[in-house]
Each structure stands twice: as structure tokens, then as C-alpha cells.
Amino acid sequence: MFASLAVLFAALLEPSEPAALARACEGRDGWSDPAPPARLHGSTYYVGTCGISVILITGPAGHVLIDSGPAEAAPQIAANIERLGFSIRDVRLILSSHEHSDHVGGIAALQRLSGATVAARGPAVPALASGIAQAGDPQYGALAPFPASAVGRTLRDGEVVRLGPIRLTAHATPAHTPGGTSWGWRSCEARACLTIVYADSLSPVSAEGYRFSDHPDRVAAFRRGIATIGSLRCDLLLTPHPGASDQFRRMADGRLTDPAGCRAYAARGGAQLDARLRRESGR
């Protein structure tokens, strides 16, 4: 009897396959729509919702969480971590893609639950620390505030964040927001090691009345972010909004890996920015 219970308990803790995650989210992409956790490769897991990616990277010295989803999704994220058999209290670092409520609104709650250090690039720190988007953000004035978090570490472009054997590189990609950051790391499963990139959003979305063409410095920064993502080695591409990179479709098809994924994603981002600038010019 006890052996049977142990098998059942182990099965409950076993993460979903990526295809099962894709099936669970079919037709649902709300920011807080619940999703099961799934192992993506090695020690890298998806613990987010159907509409917002949240990535967990585990290690013997503690775990790293990238993004949190919106504030109301924080309990789901914590539950997904626990469902995998890990403790939320073992999350030591919380990182982020960009400083908008749908991706970082739950960081404050997850920081309280875990005691983790929040680390971010300098341009993202004022928004994370205040819960309010800053004036350089194209969506400034149109975004809801979110719970502020205590940023314990400010990162530089190219800085390597270390936690035991985990190594993540912060890539400045100031496209969607000034503080936009993409993350790269290696994850191994047996002898199969992949370079994983969590590439930040590249959509040229703005508050009403904002014109990118009136802000050449913002356009130049956007193009730098696109170029950086396009240059990254990237066996497995993940994005803050799963739909931006057909993440769930790739999971469903069993083709999550794609060495050309970052280049194609960057090319789509560049095309979107060019189209936005053409619309602004009336062409």
C-alpha cells in the first residue's frame, strides 16, 4: 500500500511534457489563465500561465525565477513551483524581462514568499522599485501600476549571474522598454546540452498619441535590441508572451528547439517596427 502511495505521489510531482502544457492552454491565453508546469529541458521549467511565460531554472545552490506574471498570478506560480517538488523558499534570485505589470507584477509577492534577491538592469530598476512605468517607456501613461519590489542587485549589460552551477548572461535588449533584458544560459539533460534564450518582447506597442518617429533615440535603442537578439546563439527560444514565438505550437509539434529561432524572432520584430514607422509616416 505504502509503495503504491509513493508511486502516486511521485506521479503527481512529475512535470507535464511540453505537449501536455500546450494542450492545456489550447484556446486560452489570458495573463492569469492557469497552466500546468512543464520541464522544457534539463533543469529548465515552465511555471507560468497560458498567457505569460515564467521560467524556473533549478540547481543545488538554489533556484532562479525569470518573470512572475501579473500580481494575481503569483499564487499560481508559487503553486507550480511546489507542484514540481521544489520549494518556493529555495528560489534565491528573481530576474525579469521587462518592467510591465503583466510580467513583473507578481515579483513582490514571490519575493516575500521566497526571500529571494531581485536583480535587474539599471534602466528597469526605477519601475520595479516604484511599481510605476517610467517616462522613457513608449507605453508610459497607459499602464496600470503594480506592487513595488526591493531590487537588491543592479546588473550591467553582459553581466553573468551565478548561482552555484547556474550561469545566466544578461543581454541588454532595450526594444519594447528601456530596461528590456534577454537571458541566455546552458541547460543539460544527460549529454544533451542546449543554449536557451529567453528573448524579450519586440513589439512596438505604445500609449495613444506616442509616435516612435518622434523619438529617434528610442528607435535606435529598439533596433539595437533587435540586433542583439538576432545575434545570439539560441538552440531553444522562449519569449515572455508565448504566442510571440509560437511557443505552444512548437511544444505541441514536438519541435521546441530551433537553432534559427532567435534570428527569425528578431526579423519579425524588425518588420513590425518598420511597419509601425511606415504607418506613422502615412506610407
C-alpha positions in Angstrom: 0.0 0.0 0.0 2.7 2.4 1.0 4.7 1.6 -2.2 1.5 2.4 -4.3 1.1 5.7 -2.5 4.7 6.6 -3.1 4.3 5.9 -6.8 1.1 8.0 -7.0 2.8 10.9 -5.1 5.8 10.8 -7.5 3.4 10.8 -10.5 1.7 13.9 -9.1 5.0 15.7 -8.8 6.2 14.7 -12.3 6.1 17.8 -14.6 3.9 17.8 -17.7 5.5 17.2 -21.0 5.6 20.4 -23.1 3.0 19.0 -25.5 0.6 18.5 -22.5 1.2 22.1 -21.5 0.3 23.2 -25.0 -2.9 21.1 -24.9 -3.9 22.5 -21.5 -3.6 26.1 -22.9 -5.3 25.5 -26.2 -7.7 28.4 -26.9 -6.7 30.2 -23.6 -4.1 33.0 -23.5 -5.2 35.1 -20.6 -2.5 36.5 -18.4 -3.8 34.6 -15.4 -5.2 31.6 -17.1 -3.7 28.7 -15.1 -1.3 26.3 -16.8 0.4 23.1 -15.5 4.2 23.3 -15.1 6.4 21.5 -17.6 10.0 20.5 -17.9 11.4 22.2 -21.0 15.0 20.8 -21.0 17.2 19.6 -18.1 16.8 21.9 -15.1 14.7 24.5 -17.0 10.9 24.5 -16.4 7.9 26.5 -17.5 5.9 27.6 -14.4 3.9 30.4 -15.9 0.3 30.9 -17.1 -1.3 30.2 -20.5 -0.7 33.9 -21.5 2.6 34.8 -19.8 5.8 32.8 -19.6 7.6 32.4 -16.2 10.8 30.3 -16.3 12.3 28.3 -13.4 15.9 27.2 -13.5 16.9 24.8 -10.7 20.2 24.0 -9.1 21.7 22.5 -5.9 22.6 26.0 -4.6 19.0 27.3 -5.1 16.8 28.3 -8.0 16.4 31.2 -10.4 13.0 32.6 -11.5 12.6 34.8 -14.6 9.5 36.9 -14.5 6.4 36.4 -12.4 3.3 37.0 -14.4 0.8 39.6 -13.1 0.2 40.2 -9.4 -2.9 38.0 -9.4 -1.0 35.1 -10.9 1.7 34.9 -8.1 -0.1 32.2 -6.1 -0.3 30.0 -9.3 3.4 30.5 -10.0 4.3 29.5 -6.4 2.0 26.5 -6.6 3.5 25.4 -9.9 7.0 25.5 -8.3 5.8 23.4 -5.4 3.9 21.0 -7.7 7.3 20.2 -9.3 8.6 19.2 -6.0 10.7 22.3 -5.4 10.3 24.8 -2.5 9.5 28.4 -3.2 11.8 29.2 -0.3 14.7 27.8 -2.4 14.2 30.4 -5.1 17.3 32.6 -4.5 17.2 35.0 -7.5 14.3 36.6 -9.3 15.1 38.2 -12.7 12.9 39.9 -15.3 12.4 40.5 -19.0 10.8 44.0 -19.0 9.2 46.3 -16.5 5.5 45.9 -17.2 2.8 44.7 -14.8 1.9 41.5 -16.9 5.5 40.2 -16.5 6.7 41.6 -13.1 3.5 42.4 -11.2 3.9 39.3 -9.1 7.6 39.7 -8.2 6.9 41.5 -4.9 4.6 38.6 -3.7 7.1 35.9 -4.8 9.9 37.8 -3.2 8.0 37.8 0.1 7.3 34.1 -0.2 10.9 33.2 -1.1 13.2 35.8 0.4 14.9 35.9 -3.0 17.1 38.8 -4.2 15.6 40.7 -7.2 18.2 41.6 -9.8 17.7 43.9 -12.8 19.5 46.1 -15.3 19.8 49.7 -14.2 17.1 51.1 -16.6 14.5 48.7 -15.2 15.2 49.4 -11.5 13.1 52.6 -11.0 10.0 51.0 -12.4 10.5 47.8 -10.4 11.2 49.7 -7.2 8.2 52.1 -7.6 5.7 49.9 -9.4 5.2 52.6 -12.0 6.4 52.7 -15.6 8.9 55.5 -16.3 8.7 58.3 -18.8 11.0 56.8 -21.4 8.7 53.8 -21.9 6.6 54.2 -25.1 3.6 52.9 -23.1 4.1 55.5 -20.3 0.8 56.8 -19.0 -1.2 53.8 -20.3 0.0 51.1 -17.9 -1.5 50.0 -14.6 0.8 50.3 -11.6 2.0 47.1 -9.9 3.3 46.1 -6.5 6.8 47.5 -6.0 9.7 45.1 -5.2 13.0 45.6 -3.4 15.8 45.4 -6.0 18.9 44.1 -4.3 21.3 44.0 -7.3 21.8 46.1 -10.3 23.2 44.4 -13.4 25.2 45.5 -16.4 24.8 44.5 -20.0 26.7 41.2 -20.5 27.0 40.5 -16.8 26.9 36.8 -15.8 24.6 36.0 -12.9 25.9 33.0 -11.0 24.1 30.7 -8.5 26.0 27.5 -7.9 26.4 25.8 -11.3 23.8 28.1 -12.9 25.2 30.8 -15.2 22.9 33.3 -16.9 24.0 36.1 -19.1 22.1 39.4 -19.1 21.8 40.9 -22.6 20.5 44.5 -22.8 17.7 44.5 -25.4 16.0 47.9 -24.9 13.4 47.5 -27.5 9.9 47.1 -26.0 11.1 49.0 -22.9 14.3 50.8 -21.9 15.0 48.1 -19.3 14.3 45.2 -21.6 16.6 42.3 -20.9 17.1 38.9 -22.6 18.7 36.0 -20.8 20.9 33.2 -22.1 22.0 30.0 -20.3 23.0 26.4 -20.9 20.8 23.6 -19.8 21.8 19.9 -20.0 19.8 16.7 -20.0 22.1 13.7 -19.8 24.7 14.6 -22.5 22.4 16.8 -24.5 23.2 20.5 -23.7 21.2 23.3 -25.2 21.7 27.1 -25.2 18.4 28.6 -24.1 17.5 32.2 -24.7 14.6 34.0 -23.1 14.3 36.8 -25.6 12.4 39.9 -24.5 9.4 41.3 -26.3 10.0 43.1 -29.6 6.5 44.5 -30.3 6.4 48.3 -31.0 3.4 49.0 -28.8 2.8 52.4 -27.3 0.4 54.7 -25.5 -2.1 56.5 -27.6 -0.6 59.5 -29.3 3.0 58.3 -29.0 5.0 58.3 -32.3 8.2 56.3 -32.5 9.3 58.5 -35.3 9.4 61.5 -32.9 11.9 59.6 -30.8 14.9 58.7 -32.9 16.9 57.6 -29.8 14.1 55.2 -28.8 14.0 53.8 -32.4 17.8 53.4 -32.3 17.7 51.6 -29.0 14.9 49.4 -30.3 17.0 48.4 -33.3 20.0 47.6 -31.0 17.7 45.3 -29.1 16.6 43.5 -32.2 20.1 43.2 -33.5 21.3 41.7 -30.2 18.6 39.1 -30.1 19.3 38.2 -33.7 23.0 37.7 -33.0 22.5 35.3 -30.1 23.2 31.6 -30.3 19.9 30.1 -29.5 19.0 26.4 -29.6 15.8 26.9 -27.7 13.9 30.2 -27.9 11.5 31.3 -25.2 9.6 34.6 -25.0 7.6 36.5 -22.3 4.4 36.1 -24.4 4.3 32.5 -25.6 2.4 33.5 -28.7 5.1 35.9 -29.9 7.3 32.9 -30.8 4.6 30.2 -31.4 5.9 28.6 -28.2 3.0 26.4 -27.5 2.6 25.3 -31.2 6.3 24.3 -31.2 5.6 22.4 -27.9 2.6 20.7 -29.4 4.5 19.7 -32.6 7.5 18.4 -30.6 9.8 21.0 -32.3 10.5 23.3 -29.4 14.2 23.6 -30.4 15.2 25.7 -33.5 18.8 27.0 -34.0 17.4 29.7 -36.2 14.7 30.8 -33.7 16.4 33.9 -32.4 17.2 35.2 -35.9 13.6 34.6 -37.1 12.2 36.2 -34.0 14.4 39.3 -34.5 13.5 39.5 -38.1 9.8 39.6 -37.2 10.5 42.3 -34.6 12.3 44.4 -37.2 9.4 44.0 -39.7 6.9 45.1 -37.0 9.0 48.2 -36.2 9.4 49.1 -39.8 5.6 48.7 -40.4 4.9 50.9 -37.4 7.2 53.7 -38.7 5.6 53.4 -42.2 2.1 53.9 -40.6 3.3 56.9 -38.7 4.6 58.5 -41.9 1.4 57.7 -43.8 3.1 55.3 -46.2 
